[in-house]
């Protein structure tokens, strides 16, 4: 099994590439649609998400999500 791949959409997930700087290598993440979008009016501003190895991971804060990403690639 290869190293985990993290995929996130900076527009609707709240994570930006600079948030992952120093946490995971550039070749371990991709930016793009994770197919978990919600309409802006229905969006919960406290919900951030990403896909780790194809599995949707949802957290209540950016800090918690970055911690999960770090654990996955450790």
N, C-alpha and C positions, 0 to 999 in steps of 0.2 A: 504494500500500500504506500502511495506517495504522500508527500506532505499535504496538509489540509489547504483547501482553496477557499478564500473568503470572498464573497461577492456582495456588494452593497450599492445602493443608489443614493448619491449624495443629495439629490433633490427631495426625496420623500422619506429617507430613513434617518436623516440627521447626522450621519457620519460623513466626514470629508477625508480625502486622502491625507491631509496634514495631521489628522487625528491619529493615524496609524504609523506616522513617521517614528522610527526607532523602536516600534513594537513588533512589526513583522516586515519581512523582506518584500520589495516591490513585486517580485515574481510570485508571491503567495496570495496576492489579492487582485481582484478585478472590480472595475466600476461599471455598473450597468443595471438594468431592470432586474429586480428579484421577484417580480410577479406577486407582490403582496401590497400593492398600492391601495390607498383609500382616498376618497375625494377630500379635497382640502377642507370643506365644511365639516366633514365627519372625522377628520384626523385628530388623534389624541396627541397633543404636543409632548406628552411624557413618554410616548412609545417610540422606541428606536429598534430597528431590526436589520439583520443581514443574513445571508446564507453561508453556512459553514459546511463544506462538503455536501452541498445540495440540500441541507436541512435548514429550515427557517428557524432562526433564533430571535426571540423577541424579549426585550428588556425594558425596564422602566426608566433607565437613564443611559446616557452615552457612556458614562464611566463604567457601569455594569456590563454593557455590551463589549467595550474594549477589553475588560477583564476576561470575559468569556472567549474572545478572539485570542487573546494572549495565551490562555490555558490550552486552547485547541492547537496552537502551533508550537507549543513548548515541547 
